[in-house]
Amino acid sequence: MIRSIHLALLAVSFAFLTPFVEARDLVPFSSNGVAQLLAQPVPGGTVAAVDSGRATLLGNFTSVYDLHVSLAGAYLVFDGTFTSTASSGGTITFDVHVAVSLLTGGFAGEFSAIGGTARFKGISGGRVTTWGVANLSYGTFDYTAKGFLPSIGSAKQDDSSSESAETR
């Protein structure tokens, strides 16, 4: 009986501690810029997009998107993946979901890491919220992104300081 109570208390303790352990392993992520669709989005089709800029964790980056397009009421929905490549050559691939209002052009969505290479190898999870304004006539998305991604070793450093760590 006492052993059962101790096991139950231990299980409850781990349940309460888990969020704190996960939170400690996350680092802030932020970015802003303009993504460019490479073709007009057609519901039921796919579309590629690109962007570049600077982000925490990545430093200078370029991204390539592969998106499925669907229509949900008055929203154009983009689901898919994108891969961001840091200037050091390391990549992070993200799963992304964004809904764009056909009435206002405003959009919101989120993405999370699903894999990486080089110093980002093994990265998975986190949550980043993105929002902004899309101009579907020109295929542009003026965005801001903020959230948290998992830290992986030197991934806590910005891109420029990690380049020297990678050459050691």
N, C-alpha and C positions, 0 to 999 in steps of 0.2 A: 504494500500500500504506500509506504513512505517513498520507495523507489519510483513508483508511478507518479507521485506528486513532484519529486525532484525532476523527473524527465519532462513533465508538463511545464514546470517552471523554466527549465532550460530551453525548451522549444519556444516558449513565449519570449524569453530573453533574446534569443536569436532573431525572432520575428521583429522585435523592436530595434535591434541593433543593425539589421541589414540595411535599412535606408541610410543610416549614418555612414556606413562603410562605403556604399555606392556613391553618396554625395561627396565624400572625401576624394574619390577617384575621378571626379569630373572637373574639367577646367572650362572657364568661360570661352565662348566662341562668338565672334561678331564679324560682320562683313556688310558692305553695301556696294552697289554698283548697278550696271545695266546689262541684263542678259538679252541676247538677240536671237529670235527664232530664225531658222534658215529657210523656212517655207511657211505658207499660210496654214494655220491649224485647221484641220477638217475632222469633225467628230467621227469616230470610228477608225481614224488613221493614226499614224505616228508622225512625229516631227522632231527634228534635231535643233539644238540651240547651242550657243557658245557665250562665254563671258570671261572677263579677266579682272583682276584687281588685287586687293590686299585684304587678308583676313588674319585674325588671331589664330594661332596654332599652325597655319599654313605659310604665313608671310605672303610674298607675291605669288599669285596663282593664275592658272587658266583652267577653265572648266568646259567640258563637253557633255551635253544632255541628250538622252534618248527617252522621249516622252510619248505615251499613249494619250490620245485626246478623246474626251467624251463630253456629252452634253447632259446636264442635270438641271432641269428647269431653266432658270435665267443665268446659269453658270456654265462656263467652259472649264472642264476639269482636266488637269494634266497630272498623270501618274507615271512614274518611271524611275530612272536612275540618272545620276550624273557623277562624273569623275573629275575631281579637282587635282591638278598637278602643281605641286610647289616648285619653286625655282631650283630646289635641290634635287628634283626628280622624283621624290616620294609622292605617292598618290593616296587619296581617300575617295572611296566610292560611297555614295549616299543613295538611300531610298527616299523619294520625294513625292509629295502630294500637294497640289496647289489648285484652288478654285478661284476663277476670275469672274467677276460680275460683268455680264454683257451690257448692263445698264450704265454702270459707272466706270468700269475699268479697274476698280479697286480689287485687290486680291489678297489672299491670306493662305497660308499653308504651313507645312512643317517637313523637316527631313531629319534623318538619323544615319549614322555611319553603319555600313554593312561590310566594310573590308578596307584594306589598305596595303601598300607596299613600302619597302625601305623602312624608315623610322616609324611609319604608321602601321606596319604589319600587325595584324591581329586586332585592330581597332574595330569596335562594334558597339552600337547603342548610342546613348545620348539623345538629346532632343533639341532641335533648333527650330524656332518659329520664324517665318519669313512673311513679310507684308510689303505692300507698295501699290504702285499704279502701273497698269499695263496699257499700252497703246497697240491694240490688235491690228490696226491698219498698217502700222510700221513693224509690228512683231517685236516690240521692245517691252521689257519688264524692268522698271526702275524699282529696285528692291533694297530693303534693309533686312538683315538676318541676325538674330540674337538668341543665344541659348547656351547649352553646355554639351560638351563632347567628352568621351573618356580620355584620360591621359595615358599615353603609352610611352614609358621611358622618357626619352628626350623630347617627346611631343609636347611637354610642358613649356619648352623654350620656343621662341619665335624662330622663323626659318633661317635668318642670317646667323644666329648664334649656334644653331644646330649643325650648320655646314662644317664648322671646325671640329665639332664632336664626331661627325661621321668620318672624318679623315684620320682620326687617331687610331 
